[in-house]
């Protein structure tokens, strides 16, 4: 999608502090962090919401989770814990309509979230 913010970051049309990339995914620091560590992990393929990801792409979603866990370990977040969030649609807080995971760490989190 030519107007998708995250697709444009993936194509290097927009700047981002990229922390990981491979053929399937890209991870970069969030420009409005909600924690000391806030990384977005996205698939290179465009899916607007989790509801748009077909079952055949389940391995891709697993890959995103694995990448997020790897980044958490590399940043030293695993010992104290971290949060992984996927918002689906505006009512749940999704503001960029390209599937993405929020990796948050470096501070305490409460449950349920606010």
C-alpha positions in Angstrom: 0.0 0.0 0.0 1.6 3.2 -1.2 0.1 5.4 1.6 0.8 3.0 4.5 3.2 4.6 7.0 4.8 1.2 7.9 5.0 0.1 4.3 6.8 3.3 3.5 9.2 2.8 6.4 9.9 -0.8 5.2 10.7 0.6 1.7 13.0 3.2 3.3 10.8 6.1 2.0 10.5 7.4 5.6 13.2 7.3 8.3 13.2 5.0 11.3 15.7 3.7 13.8 15.7 0.1 12.6 16.8 -2.4 15.2 16.2 -5.6 13.2 15.2 -6.7 9.8 15.0 -9.8 7.7 13.1 -10.9 4.6 9.8 -11.3 6.5 9.9 -8.5 9.1 11.2 -5.2 10.3 11.6 -3.8 13.8 12.1 -0.2 14.7 12.0 2.1 17.7 8.6 3.8 18.2 8.8 7.6 17.7 6.3 8.1 20.6 7.6 5.6 23.2 5.3 4.5 26.0 8.1 2.9 27.9 11.9 3.2 28.1 12.0 0.5 25.4 9.3 0.6 22.8 9.9 -1.3 19.6 7.4 -2.0 16.8 7.7 -5.3 15.0 6.0 -5.5 11.6 5.7 -7.9 8.8 6.9 -6.7 5.4 3.7 -7.9 3.9 0.8 -5.5 4.4 -2.2 -6.7 6.4 -4.3 -3.9 7.8 -5.5 -5.7 10.9 -5.0 -9.1 12.6 -8.4 -10.0 11.2 -7.0 -9.6 7.7 -4.2 -12.1 8.2 -5.2 -15.5 6.7 -4.6 -18.7 8.6 -2.0 -19.7 6.1 0.2 -16.8 7.5 0.2 -18.1 11.1 3.9 -18.9 10.8 4.5 -15.2 10.0 2.8 -14.1 13.2 4.9 -16.6 15.1 8.0 -15.2 13.5 7.0 -11.7 14.7 6.6 -12.9 18.2 10.0 -14.7 18.1 11.7 -11.6 16.8 10.1 -9.5 19.6 11.4 -12.0 22.2 14.9 -11.9 20.6 15.0 -8.1 20.8 13.8 -8.2 24.4 16.6 -10.6 25.3 19.2 -8.5 23.4 18.0 -5.3 25.3 18.2 -7.1 28.7 14.4 -7.0 29.2 13.8 -10.7 29.6 14.9 -11.0 33.3 12.5 -8.4 34.6 9.8 -8.9 32.0 8.3 -7.1 29.0 4.9 -6.6 27.4 4.0 -7.6 23.9 0.8 -5.9 22.5 -1.2 -6.2 19.3 -4.1 -3.8 18.9 -6.8 -4.7 16.4 -8.9 -1.8 15.1 -9.4 1.7 16.3 -11.6 0.7 19.3 -8.6 -1.2 20.7 -6.1 1.5 20.0 -4.8 0.6 16.6 -3.8 3.9 14.9 -1.6 2.6 12.0 -3.5 0.0 9.9 -0.6 -2.3 9.2 -0.3 -5.3 11.6 2.3 -4.6 14.2 3.4 -5.7 17.7 4.5 -3.3 20.4 7.4 -4.6 22.5 7.4 -2.5 25.7 9.9 -2.9 28.5 12.1 -1.1 31.0 9.4 -0.2 33.5 6.6 -1.9 35.5 3.3 -2.5 33.9 -0.1 -3.0 35.5 -2.9 -5.3 34.7 -5.4 -4.7 33.5 -4.0 -2.0 31.3 -5.6 1.4 31.5 
